[in-house]
Amino acid sequence: MALDSKIPEGPLADKWTNHKNTIDLVNPANKRLLDVIVVGTGLAGGSAAATLAELGYNVKAFCFQDSPRRAHSIAAQGGINAAKNYQGDGDSTYRLFYDTVKGGDYRSREANVHRLAEVSTNIIDQCVAQGVPFARDYGGLLDNRSFGGVLVSRTFYAKGQTGQQLLLGAYSAMNRQIGRGKIKMYNRHEMLDVVVVDGKARGIIARNLVTGEIERHSAHAVVLGSGGYGNVFYLSTNAMGSNVTAAWKAHKRGAYFANPCYTQIHPTCIPVSGDHQSKLTLMSESLRNDGRIWVPKNIEDAKAIQNRQLKPVDLEEDKRDYFLERRYPAFGNLVPRDVASRAAKERCDAGFGVNKTGEAVFLDFAAAIVRYGKEKAHVKGLNEEDDSLIQILGKEVVKSKYGNLFQMYEKIVDENPYETPMMIYPAVHYTMGGIWVDYNLQTTIPGLYAIGEANFSEHGANRLGASALMQGLADGYFVLPYTIGNYLSKDIRTGPISTDSIEFEEAETKVKREIKHFINNNGTKPVDYFHKRLGKIMWNKCGMARNEKDLKEAIEEISTLRDEFYRDVRVPGSENEFNEELAKAGRVADFLELGELFAKDALVREESAGGHFREEYQTAEGEAKRRKEFQFVSAWEYKGAPKDAELHKEELVYENIEVKERSYK
Amino acid sequence: MNLILQIWRQENAQTKGKIIEYPIQDISPDMSFLEMLDILNRQLITNGDIPVAFDHDCREGICGSCSLYINGEAHGPDRRVTTCQLHMRKFKDGDTIFIEPFRADAFPVIKDLVVDRSAFDRIQHAGGFISVNTSGNTQDGNSIPISKHDADEAMDAATCIGCGACVASCKNSSAMLFVGAKVSQYALLPQGQIEAPDRVQNMVAQMDLEGFGNCTNTGACEVECPKGISLENIARMNRELIKASIKS
């Protein structure tokens, strides 16, 4: 099947408006006759479910958590971008568009990204109207901060809990519709298959995670807002339950999977503390507004710090290497995430790491404390030369900005980051790849849509900070509810979709068969054993730096591990009860397939771009080297074993932006 | 560290539960509490036993999934943390640790340490929102200035993660801190004013319907709240309720 991205004709800035003006609408009376299933209740799924219900569709929403409010969007810390230009620092829709395309290393669609930048301002207005308590300045107006890869302050925030507040906003909009009966909410339910009838997505098979019952649910369209697949690495900043199952099952039913190898490794996470580690904790990118990243200049000092013979605060200023400021003077500590992560890895690989495993760099607030302290002393008319006073005042300011993050760090690491620099290391955080969608966010299965992190979307090969929240809410509030109407307008006479068809029967049988296999397998090792091994393969061979040999080995190793998993996994208990191990087994089974496709995608992409760094393709200075012949989206069609997937290319055309070497120097 | 765990085991809502003892060895002080339970579960599975069920997801203290009543305290002995942020360095070698579910009539046990907190969702359905549709032509976010003090206070109330520690800690199983936090967030913002009387009345009515108790000002909820939600929010909710009853 040829890929048609369905990008509207016309000038870039008019495409979305023209498209909205010309697509078909469904009249309010007919919306009542149409059912939509939304899987996932994070920022994308939650906002889509609420908006579709407001419009009048009958929505069934599903989440595996015990409440929609717990979706992992809630953990996003730093902020959400919008081209409001409230700071008057030269921001505009075009600049947000430009920064996002450049930040994504010229691997995203111009038209989609421009639409995202256009609706970004609506998101802020909408959220304020919902009662989201964004940070404000003393004049009562909305405050902004700056994030990586940009030269303006366009990030709106609510302390270090912006994702939480935005999600609770979407959740409140959902609650209103659940109260009105327009959304039927299915908590603790996991989608285990998409049902395709006559070539159209017409429903899902879901498992009730409390009773174990397998349920059929039908609808006129299905929307996946089921998030990303970072947990294929076992250790990531994702929630424990975050999984690829909904997206992967859709892929196996015919939805193409795009750019799986584009993974974001976030530079500022708390380093791994031991083999018991179950997940990694992010320290918001906003910390790089004020924190300076460094390692010792001399290897002897690095060794002394690793062995705890030398305290970082005792190392003189001229013996420190602020490597981001050194390598990228224009953006300094606020280079994009992929660049910062690779730079940290480069220093640690060279032996300059600062914790006992040598896999950490410092994030230091000492300079910020002094700067803020002096500023505060000046404002209050106090003695600017009194060092202890400056320290007290400066720490107060830092606390007001990042208090909850500092507290989180201290609880985990047991060190006081006001007194000694934080230690950080890159960790898997976000996946830019995902289900391929056209301009309308429809997948290659008609009637099946993918939104938020679940689709491959607007971030290209690297996402800028504070843009995930923007994209999730843009898709859910302002894009999908319009574009889906065009599809549903053809379905107003269809009537309710029956769940008694042979297609539902087949899908249900398949799901039950897999569950039976796990329960009756009687292997010897728990699910986590296999998940951890998969994670090790992914991190070592498909991680921050990749090469042909490693990737070929990874494909074979994952395939072998998958066989072993099916042979030897032990799932205790029965299928007719609350059984977390059973749920985990299904998720890991899908990760074991996705991982293989991931490695294959990385192998085929013989260039470096954004989060995908191939050692064979780098400049003399060690920067990522893009190649013109790879200016396309890789969309994979399922053909049995993941490694046999067939590649379809969507060429990326840049008419409004000149494709340049991406430089932050 | 070597520890003795005393864990509440209950097959489902219909059966009776009881405390079972599990000794566990070689626990590192750097582990989180839930990572310690992961290790126990791995051992149980390998030995052919049924692992202990507990709710958890983000493991960074924000989703509100994890619960657990540890040695008689919601989220355990540390302050301002959820169970997933509690680290084993807060315990000593040889300690006995009692682990129970959050207990309240309105939170029935689903299995072992997993409870059903959907009562919280139903309270939110009754009024935990501002009635505004998504249109794309809402007025500009800066058109109504909000004093920094009010915005910050609304934010403090809004940081509630809905974990239910307040209910579990309260001798009356009262949900007033949870409801008060939501009522306060909206009461402090101009956008929330219009529906304020209906909101507080509907949410409180649903709270009573779910079987949560009343507040008798013992303040345990505030102490155990991992997000430090203040008792002031309960006072504000009561003021809002009185205002609403006068208006109607």
Interface residues (C-beta under 8 A of the other chain):
Chain A: S47 A50 T51 E54 Q65 D66 S67 P68 R69 R70 A71 H72 I74 A75 K84 Y86 V119 N122 I124 D125 Q126 C127 V128 A129 Q130 G131 P133 F134 A135 R136 D137 Y138 G139 G140 L141 L142 A158 K159 Q161 Q164 Q165 L168 Y171 S172 A173 N175 R176 I178 G179 M185 N187 V210 T237 A239 M240 G241 S273 G274 H276 Q277 S278 K279 T281 L282 Q407 M408 K411 I412 D414 Y477 F478 P481 T524 K525 P526 D528 Y529 R570 P572 G573 E577 F578 E580 E581
Chain B: E11 N12 S28 D30 M31 S32 L34 E35 D38 I39 N41 R42 L44 I45 T46 G48 D49 I50 P51 A53 D55 H56 D57 C58 R59 E60 G61 I62 C63 G64 S65 D78 R80 V81 Q85 H87 R89 I110 K111 V114 D116 R117 S118 F120 D121 Q124 H125 A126 G127 G128 F129 I130 S131 V132 N133 T134 G136 T138 Q139 D140 G141 N142 P145 I146 S147 K148 A151 D152 A154 M155 A158 T159 I161 G162 Q185 Y186 L189 Q191 G192
